Amino acid sequence: MKAGSPSFATMRSLAMRFQGILRGDQSAPLDAWIDLAIETGIPPIMRFARTLHRDIEAVRNAIELPWSNGQAEGQVNRLKTLKRAMYGRAGPELLRARMLPLRHTD
């Protein structure tokens, strides 16, 4: 696909570079990446780069700081999934049993 579509090759290259920036601990290459992404002329990449630029401080913090809200978001997602799965199908006792952790006794 890379040989047949220069746009695809460009998007893939930019995606790989962005992934490297996110996994690193330095946000300095981010500005150059945003400039390069905007210069590509590929509308979805340009929109993404502009959105990143709008929230640049949050993106820099996400790259450089060790904190994450992933655990909290995972729990919220789990509870919402359970709620959607059981909405209208079960009473509060079954919902409570599904949402609360099991208590094992030895």
All heavy atoms as an XYZ file, in Angstrom:
833
protein
N       0.822     -1.199      0.000
C       0.000      0.000      0.000
C       0.862      1.257      0.000
O       0.463      2.263     -0.566
C      -0.928      0.003      1.210
C      -2.081     -0.976      1.090
S      -3.265     -0.846      2.429
C      -4.069      0.676      2.032
N       2.018      1.191      0.695
C       2.871      2.377      0.750
C       3.357      2.764     -0.637
O       3.424      3.954     -0.958
C       4.057      2.141      1.678
C       3.680      2.051      3.133
C       4.868      2.068      4.049
C       5.750      0.865      3.863
N       6.829      0.774      4.840
N       3.687      1.751     -1.469
C       4.189      2.043     -2.812
C       3.095      2.607     -3.708
O       3.365      3.435     -4.576
C       4.777      0.779     -3.434
N       1.868      2.191     -3.501
C       0.765      2.623     -4.360
C       0.123      3.930     -3.952
O      -0.591      4.532     -4.738
N       0.359      4.370     -2.734
C      -0.297      5.584     -2.257
C       0.668      6.418     -1.421
O       0.924      6.104     -0.262
C      -1.526      5.218     -1.420
O      -2.072      6.373     -0.839
N       1.179      7.493     -2.000
C       2.060      8.374     -1.240
C       1.370      8.974     -0.004
O       2.004      9.161      1.040
C       2.445      9.466     -2.229
C       2.152      8.912     -3.572
C       1.055      7.915     -3.392
N       0.068      9.249     -0.098
C      -0.663      9.802      1.049
C      -0.698      8.798      2.192
O      -0.529      9.170      3.363
C      -2.099     10.164      0.659
O      -2.096     11.230     -0.245
N      -0.910      7.528      1.846
C      -0.908      6.488      2.876
C       0.455      6.393      3.544
O       0.547      6.290      4.767
C      -1.307      5.127      2.288
C      -1.229      4.017      3.285
C      -2.246      3.829      4.202
C      -0.130      3.176      3.328
C      -2.177      2.806      5.136
C      -0.041      2.162      4.256
C      -1.070      1.971      5.164
N       1.505      6.425      2.739
C       2.864      6.344      3.284
C       3.139      7.523      4.221
O       3.744      7.352      5.292
C       3.884      6.298      2.151
N       2.685      8.701      3.835
C       2.873      9.891      4.669
C       2.108      9.763      5.977
O       2.649     10.035      7.054
C       2.412     11.157      3.911
O       3.152     11.275      2.703
C       2.603     12.401      4.744
N       0.837      9.328      5.883
C       0.033      9.169      7.097
C       0.646      8.128      8.023
O       0.700      8.324      9.238
C      -1.397      8.763      6.744
C      -2.220      9.890      6.185
S      -3.999      9.551      6.066
C      -4.058      8.027      5.183
N       1.106      7.019      7.463
C       1.701      5.966      8.288
C       2.968      6.473      8.973
O       3.190      6.234     10.158
C       2.016      4.749      7.434
C       2.538      3.589      8.253
C       2.749      2.350      7.373
N       3.104      1.207      8.163
C       4.312      0.974      8.670
N       5.289      1.829      8.471
N       4.555     -0.106      9.385
N       3.789      7.189      8.228
C       5.017      7.728      8.790
C       4.715      8.696      9.934
O       5.344      8.640     10.999
C       5.825      8.431      7.704
O       6.913      9.106      8.242
N       3.741      9.570      9.724
C       3.365     10.522     10.769
C       2.782      9.804     11.991
O       3.074     10.175     13.129
C       2.362     11.538     10.230
C       2.942     12.622      9.336
C       1.836     13.398      8.650
C       3.821     13.560     10.150
N       1.990      8.784     11.747
C       1.404      8.035     12.867
C       2.491      7.345     13.680
O       2.444      7.347     14.917
C       0.396      7.011     12.341
N       3.472      6.766     13.008
C       4.557      6.086     13.716
C       5.387      7.085     14.531
O       5.759      6.811     15.665
C       5.447      5.333     12.731
C       4.713      4.278     11.920
S       4.217      2.877     12.881
C       5.731      1.997     12.951
N       5.655      8.246     13.944
C       6.413      9.273     14.669
C       5.636      9.780     15.876
O       6.194      9.991     16.953
C       6.759     10.440     13.747
C       7.873     10.098     12.772
C       8.256     11.256     11.914
N       8.741     12.377     12.712
C       8.947     13.582     12.234
N       8.724     13.848     10.964
N       9.381     14.559     13.007
N       4.318      9.971     15.696
C       3.491     10.444     16.802
C       3.461      9.411     17.922
O       3.548      9.759     19.103
C       2.075     10.761     16.309
C       1.215     11.382     17.357
C       1.459     12.670     17.799
C       0.158     10.684     17.915
C       0.671     13.252     18.783
C      -0.631     11.252     18.893
C      -0.380     12.542     19.323
N       3.352      8.154     17.569
C       3.374      7.091     18.569
C       4.691      7.125     19.350
O       4.702      6.974     20.567
C       3.191      5.734     17.909
C       3.189      4.585     18.894
C       3.072      3.246     18.207
O       3.379      3.100     17.026
N       2.617      2.259     18.941
N       5.799      7.336     18.649
C       7.091      7.437     19.320
C       7.155      8.617     20.282
O       7.713      8.507     21.379
N       6.566      9.734     19.882
C       6.541     10.916     20.752
C       5.720     10.619     22.006
O       6.121     10.944     23.119
C       5.984     12.141     19.999
C       6.952     12.564     18.890
C       5.728     13.297     20.958
C       6.370     13.600     17.933
N       4.557      9.986     21.829
C       3.697      9.681     22.973
C       4.356      8.709     23.944
O       4.193      8.822     25.148
C       2.369      9.093     22.509
C       1.375     10.060     21.891
C       0.108      9.318     21.497
C       1.048     11.198     22.830
N       5.081      7.751     23.419
C       5.711      6.748     24.288
C       6.989      7.263     24.935
O       7.472      6.670     25.891
C       5.995      5.478     23.505
C       4.708      4.771     23.144
C       4.972      3.506     22.397
N       3.710      2.956     21.969
C       3.302      1.749     22.259
N       4.053      0.953     22.958
N       2.142      1.323     21.826
N       7.543      8.326     24.406
C       8.735      8.920     25.004
C       8.355      9.790     26.182
O       7.200      9.878     26.584
N       9.335     10.470     26.728
C       9.044     11.351     27.857
C       9.405     12.796     27.556
O       9.452     13.622     28.444
C       9.753     10.864     29.118
C      11.259     10.771     28.940
O      11.738     10.981     27.813
O      11.948     10.481     29.932
N       9.650     13.099     26.300
C       9.980     14.461     25.884
C       8.922     14.964     24.904
O       8.604     14.288     23.930
C      11.348     14.486     25.186
C      12.490     14.022     26.066
C      12.743     14.986     27.208
O      12.668     16.193     27.016
N      13.029     14.457     28.388
N       8.411     16.151     25.142
C       7.400     16.707     24.247
C       7.995     17.688     23.228
O       7.262     18.224     22.405
C       6.314     17.417     25.058
O       6.855     18.532     25.729
N       9.305     17.896     23.263
C       9.942     18.844     22.350
C       9.688     18.518     20.869
O       9.428     19.437     20.080
C      11.437     18.925     22.632
N       9.733     17.251     20.441
C       9.490     16.964     19.021
C       8.042     17.183     18.582
O       7.746     17.147     17.389
C       9.854     15.487     18.870
C      10.564     15.096     20.096
C      10.176     16.072     21.160
N       7.154     17.443     19.517
C       5.740     17.597     19.190
C       5.476     18.793     18.280
O       4.694     18.692     17.331
C       4.923     17.721     20.474
C       3.417     17.680     20.337
C       2.963     16.362     19.715
C       2.772     17.855     21.702
N       6.118     19.926     18.535
C       5.895     21.114     17.703
C       6.284     20.865     16.259
O       5.549     21.233     15.335
C       6.663     22.309     18.267
C       6.113     22.772     19.603
O       4.873     22.747     19.773
O       6.915     23.137     20.472
N       7.440     20.236     16.043
C       7.878     19.929     14.676
C       6.908     18.950     14.021
O       6.602     19.078     12.828
C       9.292     19.353     14.687
N       6.402     17.980     14.788
C       5.458     17.005     14.236
C       4.170     17.702     13.811
O       3.633     17.425     12.743
C       5.154     15.914     15.262
C       4.307     14.828     14.679
C       4.739     13.694     14.087
C       2.875     14.806     14.604
N       3.669     12.957     13.647
C       2.512     13.615     13.953
C       1.866     15.658     15.028
C       1.187     13.260     13.710
C       0.550     15.314     14.776
C       0.221     14.127     14.134
N       3.666     18.604     14.631
C       2.436     19.329     14.294
C       2.632     20.151     13.032
O       1.784     20.149     12.130
C       1.974     20.202     15.481
C       1.468     19.309     16.611
C       0.904     21.198     15.059
C       1.151     20.036     17.894
N       3.748     20.861     12.932
C       4.029     21.658     11.727
C       4.080     20.774     10.489
O       3.500     21.099      9.446
C       5.346     22.418     11.884
C       5.259     23.506     12.940
O       4.133     23.938     13.268
O       6.332     23.919     13.438
N       4.764     19.648     10.589
C       4.877     18.722      9.462
C       3.512     18.156      9.085
O       3.182     18.041      7.898
C       5.851     17.601      9.806
C       6.174     16.610      8.701
C       6.850     17.324      7.531
C       7.100     15.525      9.238
N       2.713     17.817     10.073
C       1.382     17.265      9.808
C       0.494     18.279      9.097
O      -0.250     17.928      8.173
C       0.739     16.804     11.106
N       0.574     19.532      9.490
C      -0.237     20.571      8.839
C       0.222     20.800      7.407
O      -0.583     21.033      6.508
C      -0.218     21.868      9.674
C      -0.998     21.638     10.975
C      -0.798     23.042      8.900
C      -0.915     22.765     11.967
N       1.525     20.694      7.173
C       2.071     20.910      5.824
C       1.739     19.783      4.842
O       1.874     19.971      3.640
C       3.587     21.073      5.902
C       4.023     22.359      6.569
C       5.517     22.382      6.839
O       6.221     21.435      6.434
O       5.969     23.351      7.472
N       1.288     18.630      5.319
C       1.018     17.505      4.420
C      -0.122     17.794      3.467
O      -0.142     17.263      2.361
C       0.669     16.219      5.197
O      -0.539     16.425      5.927
C       1.800     15.786      6.085
N      -1.089     18.577      3.901
C      -2.241     18.843      3.054
C      -3.291     17.748      3.109
O      -4.285     17.797      2.390
N      -3.107     16.750      3.973
C      -4.082     15.671      4.125
C      -5.083     16.116      5.196
O      -4.713     16.256      6.368
C      -3.378     14.355      4.521
C      -2.341     13.977      3.472
C      -4.398     13.244      4.719
C      -1.430     12.829      3.887
N      -6.337     16.375      4.796
C      -7.303     16.990      5.722
C      -7.450     16.310      7.083
O      -7.430     17.011      8.106
C      -8.621     16.973      4.932
C      -8.177     17.029      3.507
C      -6.912     16.215      3.448
N      -7.600     14.984      7.193
C      -7.752     14.404      8.538
C      -6.524     14.616      9.425
O      -6.653     14.887     10.621
C      -7.972     12.907      8.285
C      -8.400     12.806      6.866
C      -7.782     13.962      6.159
N      -5.349     14.526      8.845
C      -4.112     14.728      9.601
C      -4.005     16.190     10.021
O      -3.612     16.499     11.154
C      -2.879     14.311      8.769
C      -2.939     12.818      8.433
C      -1.589     14.661      9.474
C      -2.781     11.907      9.614
N      -4.362     17.082      9.127
C      -4.314     18.508      9.447
C      -5.270     18.846     10.595
O      -4.912     19.592     11.511
C      -4.657     19.335      8.209
C      -3.616     19.244      7.113
S      -4.152     19.989      5.562
C      -4.407     21.682      6.039
N      -6.497     18.283     10.548
C      -7.469     18.527     11.626
C      -6.942     18.010     12.955
O      -7.061     18.682     13.986
C      -8.802     17.849     11.295
C      -9.787     18.732     10.592
C     -11.176     18.126     10.564
N     -11.218     16.757     10.076
C     -11.303     16.405      8.800
N     -11.351     17.323      7.866
N     -11.346     15.143      8.451
N      -6.379     16.797     12.937
C      -5.842     16.215     14.157
C      -4.720     17.091     14.716
O      -4.678     17.372     15.917
C      -5.334     14.796     13.877
C      -4.740     14.125     15.069
C      -5.527     13.776     16.146
C      -3.389     13.844     15.116
C      -4.976     13.154     17.260
C      -2.825     13.220     16.211
C      -3.627     12.881     17.294
N      -3.824     17.552     13.851
C      -2.702     18.383     14.292
C      -3.200     19.712     14.871
O      -2.678     20.186     15.885
C      -1.748     18.632     13.130
N      -4.201     20.304     14.245
C      -4.747     21.562     14.762
C      -5.414     21.369     16.116
O      -5.315     22.227     17.006
C      -5.734     22.158     13.760
C      -5.046     22.743     12.550
C      -6.022     23.485     11.655
N      -5.345     23.904     10.444
C      -5.692     23.539      9.214
N      -6.728     22.737      9.031
N      -5.022     23.965      8.176
N      -6.092     20.235     16.280
C      -6.713     19.935     17.568
C      -5.644     19.760     18.639
O      -5.801     20.244     19.769
C      -7.580     18.670     17.458
O      -8.579     18.883     16.454
C      -8.252     18.346     18.776
N      -4.567     19.060     18.308
C      -3.460     18.914     19.253
C      -2.892     20.276     19.625
O      -2.600     20.540     20.790
C      -2.343     18.057     18.663
C      -2.572     16.566     18.583
C      -1.363     15.897     17.927
C      -2.820     15.965     19.939
N      -2.730     21.126     18.632
C      -2.158     22.451     18.876
C      -3.054     23.281     19.794
O      -2.571     24.035     20.638
C      -1.919     23.174     17.555
C      -1.202     24.466     17.721
N       0.101     24.533     18.142
C      -1.610     25.747     17.554
C       0.476     25.795     18.214
N      -0.553     26.555     17.867
N      -4.383     23.125     19.628
C      -5.327     23.849     20.486
C      -5.173     23.450     21.953
O      -5.327     24.276     22.845
C      -6.759     23.559     20.024
C      -7.515     24.759     19.608
C      -8.973     24.494     19.332
N      -9.354     23.116     19.161
C      -9.902     22.612     18.056
N     -10.101     23.377     17.018
N     -10.243     21.356     17.995
N      -4.900     22.169     22.185
C      -4.771     21.652     23.557
C      -3.323     21.274     23.861
O      -3.055     20.285     24.531
C      -5.669     20.430     23.737
C      -7.134     20.753     23.586
O      -7.521     21.872     23.958
O      -7.886     19.893     23.101
N      -2.388     22.072     23.395
C      -0.973     21.713     23.459
C      -0.475     21.480     24.878
O       0.310     20.563     25.123
C      -0.094     22.757     22.714
C       1.305     22.207     22.465
C      -0.041     24.057     23.449
C       1.376     21.116     21.453
N      -0.935     22.278     25.832
C      -0.465     22.097     27.208
C      -0.922     20.759     27.778
O      -0.153     20.075     28.472
C      -0.907     23.257     28.095
C      -0.159     24.540     27.815
C       1.363     24.375     27.898
O       1.851     23.763     28.876
O       2.059     24.843     26.997
N      -2.150     20.369     27.515
C      -2.655     19.078     27.994
C      -1.880     17.931     27.347
O      -1.551     16.943     28.007
C      -4.137     18.945     27.701
N      -1.573     18.066     26.062
C      -0.825     17.022     25.361
C       0.591     16.926     25.918
O       1.106     15.832     26.163
C      -0.813     17.276     23.839
C       0.035     16.241     23.115
C      -2.229     17.285     23.287
N       1.218     18.074     26.147
C       2.567     18.069     26.742
C       2.557     17.397     28.120
O       3.432     16.595     28.439
C       3.092     19.496     26.890
C       3.527     20.129     25.618
C       4.187     21.471     25.905
N       4.240     22.295     24.739
C       5.033     22.098     23.696
N       5.829     21.067     23.687
N       5.019     22.908     22.673
N       1.559     17.722     28.931
C       1.453     17.108     30.250
C       1.251     15.602     30.150
O       1.821     14.842     30.934
C       0.326     17.741     31.051
C       0.649     19.139     31.500
O       1.815     19.530     31.577
N      -0.374     19.922     31.782
N       0.447     15.168     29.204
C       0.217     13.732     29.031
C       1.505     13.005     28.658
O       1.729     11.871     29.081
C      -0.843     13.496     27.968
N       2.352     13.654     27.896
C       3.608     13.031     27.477
C       4.632     13.047     28.605
O       5.296     12.045     28.873
C       4.175     13.750     26.237
C       3.270     13.519     25.032
C       5.595     13.275     25.929
C       3.597     14.381     23.830
N       4.755     14.163     29.296
C       5.854     14.356     30.242
C       5.565     13.887     31.666
O       6.479     13.489     32.376
C       6.247     15.836     30.273
C       6.829     16.310     28.958
C       7.112     17.796     28.947
O       6.800     18.486     29.948
O       7.644     18.277     27.938
N       4.318     13.947     32.093
C       4.004     13.627     33.489
C       3.683     12.146     33.657
O       3.107     11.524     32.764
C       2.841     14.488     33.977
C       3.106     15.995     33.954
C       1.858     16.762     34.365
C       4.274     16.360     34.855
N       4.022     11.585     34.813
C       3.831     10.146     35.015
C       2.408      9.740     35.389
O       2.098      8.561     35.429
C       4.784      9.834     36.183
C       4.831     11.101     36.963
C       4.739     12.207     35.927
N       1.521     10.694     35.641
C       0.183     10.366     36.114
C      -0.734      9.979     34.969
O      -0.586     10.437     33.839
C      -0.420     11.544     36.872
C       0.416     11.933     38.028
C       0.722     11.173     39.124
C       1.101     13.174     38.194
N       1.536     11.858     39.972
C       1.792     13.100     39.422
C       1.202     14.324     37.449
C       2.557     14.141     39.903
C       1.960     15.356     37.921
C       2.621     15.255     39.141
N      -1.713      9.154     35.287
C      -2.694      8.717     34.308
C      -4.035      8.528     34.995
O      -4.096      8.105     36.148
C      -2.252      7.395     33.676
O      -3.289      6.861     32.887
N      -5.103      8.799     34.285
C      -6.433      8.541     34.827
C      -7.010      7.266     34.224
O      -8.203      7.022     34.300
C      -7.361      9.737     34.592
C      -7.660      9.948     33.129
O      -6.952      9.456     32.262
N      -8.716     10.691     32.849
N      -6.155      6.442     33.657
C      -6.591      5.212     33.002
C      -7.344      4.267     33.913
O      -8.342      3.670     33.521
N      -6.888      4.100     35.150
C      -7.559      3.188     36.082
C      -8.971      3.669     36.385
O      -9.916      2.888     36.365
C      -6.743      3.071     37.368
C      -7.309      2.106     38.374
C      -7.257      0.668     37.903
O      -6.429      0.311     37.097
N      -8.155     -0.150     38.390
N      -9.124      4.949     36.645
C     -10.453      5.491     36.939
C     -11.369      5.375     35.724
O     -12.533      4.981     35.836
C     -10.353      6.948     37.379
N     -10.843      5.705     34.549
C     -11.652      5.616     33.324
C     -12.057      4.181     33.037
O     -13.162      3.915     32.558
C     -10.887      6.202     32.133
C     -10.709      7.701     32.198
C     -12.021      8.463     32.164
O     -12.994      7.993     31.543
O     -12.077      9.539     32.780
N     -11.175      3.238     33.328
C     -11.501      1.827     33.130
C     -12.643      1.381     34.024
O     -13.529      0.635     33.596
N     -12.639      1.826     35.275
C     -13.720      1.471     36.197
C     -15.039      2.116     35.768
O     -16.098      1.480     35.822
C     -13.365      1.883     37.629
C     -12.209      1.133     38.224
C     -12.480     -0.357     38.325
O     -13.610     -0.788     38.536
N     -11.443     -1.149     38.150
N     -14.986      3.365     35.334
C     -16.193      4.039     34.863
C     -16.749      3.305     33.647
O     -17.958      3.067     33.539
C     -15.898      5.525     34.535
C     -17.043      6.160     33.782
C     -15.609      6.294     35.807
N     -15.867      2.927     32.719
C     -16.300      2.203     31.529
C     -16.932      0.868     31.900
O     -17.957      0.469     31.346
C     -15.114      1.988     30.585
C     -15.539      1.370     29.285
O     -16.524      1.768     28.692
N     -14.795      0.376     28.848
N     -16.331      0.164     32.865
C     -16.873     -1.129     33.300
C     -18.280     -0.954     33.881
O     -19.201     -1.703     33.545
C     -15.951     -1.744     34.345
C     -16.403     -3.122     34.836
C     -15.443     -3.682     35.863
N     -15.520     -2.988     37.127
C     -16.385     -3.293     38.101
N     -17.224     -4.293     37.946
N     -16.386     -2.611     39.222
N     -18.453      0.048     34.730
C     -19.771      0.281     35.335
C     -20.814      0.678     34.289
O     -21.952      0.215     34.331
C     -19.672      1.347     36.425
C     -18.899      0.927     37.671
C     -18.725      2.111     38.607
C     -19.572     -0.228     38.369
N     -20.422      1.503     33.335
C     -21.364      1.899     32.290
C     -21.756      0.712     31.420
O     -22.904      0.584     31.007
C     -20.761      3.005     31.429
C     -20.763      4.354     32.096
C     -20.207      5.408     31.158
C     -20.243      6.777     31.788
N     -19.747      7.804     30.866
N     -20.789     -0.158     31.145
C     -21.070     -1.349     30.346
C     -22.063     -2.250     31.070
O     -23.016     -2.750     30.467
C     -19.766     -2.115     30.050
O     -18.881     -1.252     29.344
C     -20.027     -3.344     29.217
N     -21.837     -2.455     32.367
C     -22.772     -3.264     33.150
C     -24.163     -2.633     33.181
O     -25.172     -3.317     33.027
C     -22.258     -3.429     34.579
C     -21.097     -4.380     34.761
C     -20.529     -4.267     36.165
C     -21.546     -5.798     34.491
N     -24.203     -1.337     33.357
C     -25.491     -0.643     33.421
C     -26.246     -0.810     32.105
O     -27.439     -1.115     32.096
C     -25.258      0.830     33.714
C     -26.519      1.657     33.755
C     -26.182      3.110     33.990
C     -27.388      3.984     33.764
N     -27.065      5.391     33.822
N     -25.545     -0.629     30.991
C     -26.196     -0.765     29.688
C     -26.666     -2.193     29.448
O     -27.729     -2.419     28.886
C     -25.237     -0.351     28.580
C     -25.025      1.139     28.511
C     -24.163      1.512     27.319
N     -23.706      2.871     27.455
C     -22.444      3.244     27.623
N     -21.487      2.338     27.643
N     -22.126      4.496     27.741
N     -25.833     -3.153     29.860
C     -26.177     -4.556     29.631
C     -27.392     -4.981     30.450
O     -28.165     -5.834     30.024
C     -24.986     -5.444     29.977
N     -27.570     -4.392     31.604
C     -28.626     -4.846     32.500
C     -29.823     -3.895     32.569
O     -30.785     -4.178     33.271
C     -28.038     -5.060     33.894
C     -26.955     -6.110     33.883
S     -26.274     -6.421     35.487
C     -27.636     -7.259     36.248
N     -29.776     -2.798     31.853
C     -30.844     -1.818     31.930
C     -32.181     -2.445     31.517
O     -32.341     -2.963     30.432
C     -30.543     -0.630     31.026
C     -31.579      0.454     31.113
C     -31.615      1.314     32.189
C     -32.529      0.599     30.110
C     -32.564      2.310     32.268
C     -33.493      1.590     30.182
C     -33.494      2.440     31.267
O     -34.450      3.417     31.346
N     -33.113     -2.413     32.423
C     -34.437     -2.921     32.123
C     -34.556     -4.430     32.165
O     -35.620     -4.966     31.923
N     -33.483     -5.142     32.457
C     -33.533     -6.600     32.406
C     -33.426     -7.253     33.773
O     -33.676     -8.434     33.895
C     -32.384     -7.126     31.548
C     -32.450     -6.656     30.138
C     -31.350     -7.290     29.347
N     -31.232     -6.615     28.072
C     -30.199     -6.687     27.294
N     -29.180     -7.423     27.635
N     -30.176     -6.048     26.164
N     -33.001     -6.514     34.761
C     -32.779     -7.135     36.065
C     -33.117     -6.149     37.166
O     -33.124     -4.944     36.966
C     -31.319     -7.560     36.178
N     -33.327     -6.694     38.324
C     -33.625     -5.862     39.482
C     -32.343     -5.345     40.115
O     -31.231     -5.705     39.721
N     -32.481     -4.517     41.123
C     -31.309     -3.925     41.772
C     -30.399     -4.954     42.449
O     -29.199     -4.752     42.536
C     -31.893     -2.947     42.786
C     -33.343     -3.230     42.849
C     -33.730     -3.994     41.655
N     -30.968     -6.080     42.912
C     -30.131     -7.079     43.569
C     -29.131     -7.708     42.597
O     -27.963     -7.892     42.924
C     -30.997     -8.168     44.221
C     -31.773     -7.684     45.418
C     -30.852     -7.104     46.489
O     -29.815     -7.722     46.795
O     -31.179     -6.025     47.006
N     -29.597     -8.052     41.405
C     -28.688     -8.642     40.419
C     -27.666     -7.608     39.959
O     -26.480     -7.916     39.815
C     -29.465     -9.185     39.220
C     -28.631     -9.845     38.132
C     -27.802    -11.002     38.701
C     -29.520    -10.351     37.013
N     -28.094     -6.384     39.765
C     -27.166     -5.325     39.379
C     -26.113     -5.115     40.462
O     -24.915     -5.015     40.168
C     -27.927     -4.021     39.123
C     -27.117     -2.846     38.620
C     -26.448     -3.176     37.296
C     -27.991     -1.623     38.469
N     -26.518     -5.098     41.717
C     -25.580     -4.944     42.828
C     -24.592     -6.121     42.860
O     -23.394     -5.941     43.051
C     -26.330     -4.839     44.151
C     -25.432     -4.504     45.333
C     -26.204     -4.321     46.638
N     -27.182     -3.227     46.556
C     -28.503     -3.383     46.577
N     -29.029     -4.586     46.693
N     -29.294     -2.341     46.487
N     -25.075     -7.327     42.647
C     -24.204     -8.507     42.645
C     -23.190     -8.459     41.514
O     -22.044     -8.888     41.672
C     -25.047     -9.776     42.533
N     -23.573     -7.918     40.372
C     -22.649     -7.837     39.244
C     -21.621     -6.736     39.427
O     -20.507     -6.832     38.942
C     -23.415     -7.548     37.939
C     -24.300     -8.634     37.438
C     -23.663     -9.627     36.488
N     -22.718     -9.160     35.535
C     -22.953     -8.920     34.246
N     -24.161     -9.082     33.754
N     -21.989     -8.525     33.446
N     -21.981     -5.656     40.127
C     -21.093     -4.510     40.242
C     -20.152     -4.588     41.424
O     -19.048     -4.056     41.375
C     -21.910     -3.216     40.332
C     -22.588     -2.902     39.008
S     -23.722     -1.519     39.051
C     -22.791     -0.220     39.724
N     -20.540     -5.251     42.508
C     -19.685     -5.340     43.675
C     -18.752     -6.530     43.549
O     -19.129     -7.570     43.019
C     -20.534     -5.488     44.945
C     -21.423     -4.282     45.271
C     -22.277     -4.594     46.495
C     -20.584     -3.046     45.515
N     -17.522     -6.394     44.022
C     -16.578     -7.518     43.929
C     -17.033     -8.681     44.800
O     -17.713     -8.514     45.807
C     -15.262     -6.933     44.427
C     -15.644     -5.743     45.214
C     -16.941     -5.240     44.655
N     -16.640     -9.874     44.402
C     -16.971    -11.057     45.171
C     -16.191    -11.066     46.479
O     -15.024    -10.657     46.513
C     -16.641    -12.317     44.380
C     -17.471    -12.561     43.130
C     -16.941    -13.768     42.390
C     -18.931    -12.758     43.481
N     -16.804    -11.544     47.519
C     -16.120    -11.670     48.803
C     -15.914    -13.156     49.072
O     -16.862    -13.879     49.370
C     -16.928    -11.036     49.912
C     -17.069     -9.546     49.715
C     -17.845     -8.938     50.831
N     -18.135     -7.559     50.455
C     -18.598     -6.689     51.294
N     -18.854     -7.027     52.537
N     -18.847     -5.466     50.899
N     -14.687    -13.572     48.928
C     -14.361    -14.983     49.160
C     -14.046    -15.212     50.623
O     -13.400    -14.385     51.260
C     -13.154    -15.404     48.315
C     -13.415    -15.319     46.855
N     -14.324    -16.135     46.225
C     -12.899    -14.525     45.892
C     -14.346    -15.851     44.935
N     -13.490    -14.874     44.715
N     -14.511    -16.312     51.145
C     -14.163    -16.678     52.519
C     -13.431    -18.009     52.483
O     -13.802    -18.923     51.742
C     -15.412    -16.796     53.399
O     -16.311    -17.737     52.808
C     -16.085    -15.446     53.542
N     -12.361    -18.101     53.230
C     -11.581    -19.330     53.273
C     -11.871    -20.099     54.539
O     -12.115    -19.638     55.565
C     -10.081    -19.028     53.215
C      -9.721    -18.433     51.859
O     -10.292    -18.871     50.868
O      -8.857    -17.525     51.833
